[in-house]
């Protein structure tokens, strides 16, 4: 297996320009492909997940100029296709909803891990509309076969909100295609609300205004999307979390550019976690800067991180550098991500010497007196690789297995980390 050895990092200092947000990039690509007109997408993320979406849209008949990131929208011309969508939830879930409501014969599949990630709640909601969807493997999971169906009018749709916010986002983006107003009601607690907020914000940019009553009910108009002409993808706030945490742990200052106070991404609130831990944070409209506390270690935290599940992984590794036990709560959604992140994070933290208690939806992390050198398994999960790279700030060597998995969202991550790192002998 390929691996990357990271030597001990004595200090971090510098500036990193963030690549485009994955969550925004894939939503924008889909909405641009569905919209009337031509859309120029600036700062589009170039990664495995966005290439999966681009390939799928082109196979469906969308006209895309990749060199200029220009998408000419309109109805899909290919009404029969087999789409392999890797492990990209931001492609699989919304394309399932869109294709189920537009008619045609499609097969959607992914990696073995994608076939373990539940999709039953979304399929149930689509079937209630009249969509015809068959499971090609295990009930409730991909791969899927989509068939033309008669879309019904009538009662509000219902979808569970406590497994993945991507189900709701997928429905919201697809429902305008039905041509009539629809109401979506959320059953249970809606997790990861900031990601739904991204969806609503971008739909608005493409001319569709969704009205919501709290987080329980959403009214979606039946109107066509229209291109804004040009749209810029802001820097990825989830990716920024690794560098901001590095600054909080390893001295700093570390500045990330491309994301800041004006961000529409919920993971911008990771800065609040770092501030609770004692880090110094400053922020402009398009940048954030992080430094370690003036004196002493970071402070342990007890925090509900349901609103920032991706950046919460960074908090779990930052907890290795705290002055006591930290508790990360309400992170059950980790179980259905690229891997079972609760189990994976607990396992790898223990390799580094931490005492870890793993609950159904929480982790308690007690840092060791000193970290142990370790080989970190990454489970084909980009965020495992990026977050655990920060352990090298503990004065130890860290081996990252399968480092290329970061290509899912940030292919140049390790080069960017090296660029702000000051090494120390082993």
HULIN-V849216 format. One record per residue. N is the residue number from 1. RES is the residue in three letters. PSI is psi in whole degrees, -180 to 180 (none if undefined). D_LAST is the distance of its C-alpha to the last C-alpha in whole Angstrom. Layout:
N,RES,PSI,D_LAST
N,RES,PSI,D_LAST
This chain:
1,UNK,139,24
2,UNK,146,22
3,UNK,168,18
4,UNK,125,16
5,UNK,123,12
6,UNK,122,10
7,UNK,166,7
8,UNK,137,6
9,UNK,120,9
10,UNK,-36,10
11,UNK,154,14
12,UNK,144,17
13,UNK,136,20
14,UNK,-167,23
15,UNK,138,25
16,UNK,128,26
17,UNK,127,29
18,UNK,138,30
19,UNK,166,31
20,UNK,151,35
21,UNK,132,35
22,UNK,-46,35
23,UNK,-41,38
24,UNK,-43,40
25,UNK,-50,40
26,UNK,-33,41
27,UNK,-45,44
28,UNK,-43,45
29,UNK,-45,45
30,UNK,-47,47
31,UNK,-38,50
32,UNK,-37,50
33,UNK,-27,51
34,UNK,-16,54
35,UNK,153,55
36,UNK,132,58
37,UNK,-175,57
38,UNK,135,54
39,UNK,126,51
40,UNK,122,48
41,UNK,116,45
42,UNK,145,42
43,UNK,34,38
44,UNK,132,39
45,UNK,134,35
46,UNK,101,35
47,UNK,175,33
48,UNK,-46,34
49,UNK,-38,36
50,UNK,-33,38
51,UNK,-35,39
52,UNK,-46,40
53,UNK,-45,42
54,UNK,-45,43
55,UNK,-43,44
56,UNK,-46,46
57,UNK,-40,48
58,UNK,-39,49
59,UNK,-31,50
60,UNK,-7,52
61,UNK,1,54
62,UNK,145,52
63,UNK,110,52
64,UNK,129,49
65,UNK,104,48
66,UNK,-35,44
67,UNK,-38,44
68,UNK,2,45
69,UNK,51,44
70,UNK,130,48
71,UNK,125,50
72,UNK,114,54
73,UNK,176,54
74,UNK,176,57
75,UNK,144,58
76,UNK,136,56
77,UNK,-19,58
78,UNK,109,57
79,UNK,14,58
80,UNK,120,57
81,UNK,153,53
82,UNK,121,50
83,UNK,124,47
84,UNK,117,44
85,UNK,20,42
86,UNK,-135,38
87,UNK,34,36
88,UNK,95,38
89,UNK,-32,39
90,UNK,-8,40
91,UNK,-44,42
92,UNK,-49,44
93,UNK,-52,45
94,UNK,-36,47
95,UNK,-35,48
96,UNK,-48,50
97,UNK,-46,52
98,UNK,-48,53
99,UNK,-30,54
100,UNK,-27,56
101,UNK,-12,58
102,UNK,-11,58
103,UNK,152,60
104,UNK,177,59
105,UNK,115,58
106,UNK,149,54
107,UNK,129,51
108,UNK,126,48
109,UNK,174,45
110,UNK,-158,41
111,UNK,167,38
112,UNK,-39,38
113,UNK,-40,36
114,UNK,-34,39
115,UNK,-5,42
116,UNK,-4,40
117,UNK,124,40
118,UNK,147,44
119,UNK,6,46
120,UNK,-39,49
121,UNK,-38,50
122,UNK,-44,50
123,UNK,-42,52
124,UNK,-42,55
125,UNK,-40,55
126,UNK,-39,56
127,UNK,-35,58
128,UNK,-23,60
129,UNK,-13,61
130,UNK,1,62
131,UNK,146,59
132,UNK,111,59
133,UNK,132,56
134,UNK,143,55
135,UNK,133,52
136,UNK,-3,52
137,UNK,-124,49
138,UNK,137,49
139,UNK,130,51
140,UNK,0,49
141,UNK,155,46
142,UNK,163,46
143,UNK,165,47
144,UNK,151,50
145,UNK,126,54
146,UNK,136,55
147,UNK,158,59
148,UNK,136,62
149,UNK,169,63
150,UNK,110,66
151,UNK,127,64
152,UNK,153,66
153,UNK,170,67
154,UNK,-143,67
155,UNK,160,65
156,UNK,149,61
157,UNK,151,58
158,UNK,139,56
159,UNK,140,52
160,UNK,143,50
161,UNK,0,47
162,UNK,8,45
163,UNK,-52,43
164,UNK,132,42
165,UNK,-15,43
166,UNK,-27,43
167,UNK,-48,47
168,UNK,-45,48
169,UNK,-41,47
170,UNK,-46,48
171,UNK,-45,52
172,UNK,-43,52
173,UNK,-30,51
174,UNK,-31,53
175,UNK,-32,56
176,UNK,-23,58
177,UNK,-16,59
178,UNK,-18,61
179,UNK,2,63
180,UNK,155,64
181,UNK,138,63
182,UNK,149,61
183,UNK,131,60
184,UNK,126,56
185,UNK,136,56
186,UNK,127,53
187,UNK,131,53
188,UNK,-176,50
189,UNK,132,47
190,UNK,119,46
191,UNK,165,42
192,UNK,46,40
193,UNK,-37,43
194,UNK,-27,41
195,UNK,-33,41
196,UNK,-36,45
197,UNK,-38,45
198,UNK,-46,43
199,UNK,-49,46
200,UNK,-41,49
201,UNK,-45,48
202,UNK,-36,47
203,UNK,-39,51
204,UNK,-40,52
205,UNK,-28,51
206,UNK,21,53
207,UNK,9,56
208,UNK,114,56
209,UNK,117,56
210,UNK,129,55
211,UNK,136,57
212,UNK,147,55
213,UNK,102,56
214,UNK,-138,53
215,UNK,22,51
216,UNK,-29,54
217,UNK,137,56
218,UNK,130,56
219,UNK,117,59
220,UNK,120,58
221,UNK,153,61
222,UNK,79,62
223,UNK,158,61
224,UNK,149,60
225,UNK,148,56
226,UNK,140,57
227,UNK,140,54
228,UNK,-1,53
229,UNK,-56,53
230,UNK,140,49
231,UNK,137,46
232,UNK,131,43
233,UNK,122,40
234,UNK,162,38
235,UNK,154,34
236,UNK,115,32
237,UNK,-32,32
238,UNK,-44,30
239,UNK,-34,27
240,UNK,-28,27
241,UNK,-34,26
242,UNK,-41,23
243,UNK,-35,22
244,UNK,-40,24
245,UNK,-39,22
246,UNK,-43,19
247,UNK,-38,21
248,UNK,-30,22
249,UNK,-44,19
250,UNK,30,16
251,UNK,-75,19
252,UNK,-166,21
253,UNK,148,24
254,UNK,127,23
255,UNK,134,27
256,UNK,138,28
257,UNK,147,31
258,UNK,-9,34
259,UNK,141,34
260,UNK,-149,36
261,UNK,-31,38
262,UNK,7,41
263,UNK,146,39
264,UNK,4,41
265,UNK,137,38
266,UNK,-28,38
267,UNK,-7,34
268,UNK,-25,34
269,UNK,-1,35
270,UNK,-27,31
271,UNK,-33,31
272,UNK,-36,33
273,UNK,-46,31
274,UNK,-37,28
275,UNK,-39,31
276,UNK,-31,31
277,UNK,-3,28
278,UNK,0,28
279,UNK,155,27
280,UNK,124,29
281,UNK,133,30
282,UNK,156,33
283,UNK,140,35
284,UNK,-174,37
285,UNK,-32,39
286,UNK,20,37
287,UNK,158,33
288,UNK,143,31
289,UNK,140,28
290,UNK,140,26
291,UNK,159,24
292,UNK,160,23
293,UNK,154,25
294,UNK,-43,26
295,UNK,144,25
296,UNK,-175,23
297,UNK,172,22
298,UNK,154,24
299,UNK,144,27
300,UNK,152,28
301,UNK,157,30
302,UNK,104,33
303,UNK,143,34
304,UNK,116,36
305,UNK,26,35
306,UNK,-31,37
307,UNK,-16,38
308,UNK,63,34
309,UNK,-34,33
310,UNK,-49,31
311,UNK,-21,29
312,UNK,-29,29
313,UNK,-38,26
314,UNK,-38,24
315,UNK,-35,26
316,UNK,-40,25
317,UNK,-37,21
318,UNK,-29,21
319,UNK,-21,23
320,UNK,-20,19
321,UNK,12,19
322,UNK,170,23
323,UNK,10,24
324,UNK,-166,26
325,UNK,134,27
326,UNK,147,28
327,UNK,126,31
328,UNK,118,31
329,UNK,159,35
330,UNK,46,38
331,UNK,34,35
332,UNK,-27,37
333,UNK,-18,37
334,UNK,-28,34
335,UNK,-26,35
336,UNK,28,37
337,UNK,-156,35
338,UNK,-28,33
339,UNK,179,32
340,UNK,92,32
341,UNK,-29,30
342,UNK,-50,30
343,UNK,-42,30
344,UNK,-46,27
345,UNK,-43,25
346,UNK,-45,26
347,UNK,-46,24
348,UNK,-33,21
349,UNK,-39,21
350,UNK,-36,21
351,UNK,-32,18
352,UNK,-2,16
353,UNK,-3,18
354,UNK,150,21
355,UNK,124,24
356,UNK,130,26
357,UNK,122,30
358,UNK,119,32
359,UNK,-178,35
360,UNK,-34,38
361,UNK,28,37
362,UNK,160,34
363,UNK,139,30
364,UNK,122,29
365,UNK,117,26
366,UNK,116,25
367,UNK,151,21
368,UNK,169,19
369,UNK,-36,18
370,UNK,144,14
371,UNK,153,13
372,UNK,140,12
373,UNK,145,10
374,UNK,157,13
375,UNK,119,15
376,UNK,120,18
377,UNK,139,21
378,UNK,-8,23
379,UNK,29,27
380,UNK,37,28
381,UNK,111,27
382,UNK,-38,26
383,UNK,-26,25
384,UNK,-45,23
385,UNK,-46,21
386,UNK,-45,21
387,UNK,-41,21
388,UNK,-13,18
389,UNK,-25,16
390,UNK,-17,16
391,UNK,-24,14
392,UNK,-18,11
393,UNK,-7,12
394,UNK,15,11
395,UNK,24,8
396,UNK,162,7
397,UNK,138,7
398,UNK,128,11
399,UNK,123,13
400,UNK,115,17
401,UNK,146,19
402,UNK,57,22
403,UNK,-21,21
404,UNK,-9,24
405,UNK,-17,26
406,UNK,-13,25
407,UNK,-15,28
408,UNK,-38,31
409,UNK,-22,30
410,UNK,75,27
411,UNK,-30,27
412,UNK,21,25
413,UNK,-51,22
414,UNK,-31,19
415,UNK,-40,20
416,UNK,-41,21
417,UNK,-43,18
418,UNK,-33,16
419,UNK,-22,19
420,UNK,2,18
421,UNK,140,15
422,UNK,117,13
423,UNK,159,9
424,UNK,148,6
425,UNK,150,4
426,UNK,none,0
